[in-house]
Amino acid sequence: MNAAELRDKTPDELRDQLAELKKESFNLRFQQATNQLENTARMKVVRRDTARVKTVLNEMAAAAAGEE
């Protein structure tokens, strides 16, 4: 996922995606704690995707505040 794809989505869709990423992050951390995690690189990808979604949401919020 890249930022250009995220900018095409609505804020509600982004919030839903953020919730899914947080759930996945929790599950990955739980698997790591129980030594069941097979793909350790997925943790990094999920963490960065979460940051991208938050960044785009903040950009949208700043743009909306600037218009007012």
Secondary structure as UniProt FT lines:
FT   HELIX           3..7
FT   HELIX           11..33
FT   TURN            34..35
FT   HELIX           41..67
//
